[in-house]
Amino acid sequence: MTQSQPEMSPYDTGARCESKSWQPNSEAVAEVVRSGEAGDVGDVDLTNGENGTVVTVHVSRSDDGMYTVHLMPMCDDAQIRVELHREKDLAVIEPSASRPV
């Protein structure tokens, strides 16, 4: 009888980056706000299998009601592709197709 191998998660295999919140709870958020660093609230690091940050992400809402996803790459820009999954289609932003604003 052979012992079964545990199933590997996408985080274990490196297929997905694992999220690490900058503030793990509401007390940490309150401390950041008190310190004047409120711009960091909601930031999430996505790490690779070696626990290195690949990208830092947060979502904000503008005065006009639009949501903006902010991606701050911590790797070479050529290694980042953005996919916007919508109900009926998929929009892909490739590094060579993006433009600075």
SVG drawing of the C-alpha trace seen along z (x, -y; Angstrom):
<svg xmlns="http://www.w3.org/2000/svg" viewBox="-21 -64 34 66">
<polyline fill="none" stroke="black" stroke-width="0.4" points="0.0,0.0 1.5,-3.4 1.1,-6.5 -0.8,-9.2 1.0,-12.5 -0.7,-15.6 -2.3,-17.7 -0.3,-20.8 -2.1,-24.1 -1.5,-26.7 0.5,-28.6 2.7,-25.6 3.4,-25.1 4.0,-28.7 1.1,-29.0 -0.4,-31.7 1.1,-34.4 0.1,-34.4 -1.4,-37.5 0.1,-39.2 -1.9,-42.1 0.1,-45.1 -2.3,-45.5 -3.5,-42.2 -6.4,-43.6 -8.4,-46.7 -6.0,-47.7 -3.1,-47.8 -5.2,-49.9 -6.0,-52.4 -2.3,-52.6 -1.3,-53.4 -4.0,-56.1 -2.8,-57.7 0.8,-57.6 -0.1,-59.6 0.7,-56.8 -2.9,-56.2 -1.9,-55.9 -0.7,-52.4 -4.1,-51.2 -5.4,-48.3 -2.0,-47.5 -1.6,-43.8 1.7,-42.2 1.5,-39.2 4.5,-37.0 6.2,-34.2 7.3,-30.8 10.5,-32.3 8.4,-34.8 9.6,-37.7 7.1,-40.4 6.0,-40.3 3.5,-43.2 1.8,-45.4 -1.9,-46.1 -4.7,-48.2 -8.1,-49.4 -9.3,-53.0 -12.5,-54.8 -12.3,-58.2 -14.7,-61.2 -16.4,-60.3 -17.3,-56.8 -14.8,-54.9 -12.7,-52.1 -9.0,-52.1 -6.8,-49.0 -3.2,-50.2 -0.4,-47.7 3.1,-48.5 5.4,-45.9 8.4,-44.8 9.8,-42.8 10.8,-43.7 8.0,-45.5 8.2,-43.0 7.1,-40.2 3.7,-41.8 0.6,-41.2 -2.8,-42.5 -6.0,-40.6 -9.3,-42.2 -11.9,-39.3 -15.3,-40.6 -18.6,-38.7 -18.5,-38.4 -14.9,-38.9 -11.3,-39.3 -9.1,-42.4 -5.4,-41.9 -2.8,-44.6 0.7,-43.5 3.8,-45.3 4.6,-46.4 1.0,-47.8 0.9,-49.9 1.7,-53.6 2.9,-56.0 0.5,-58.7"/>
</svg>
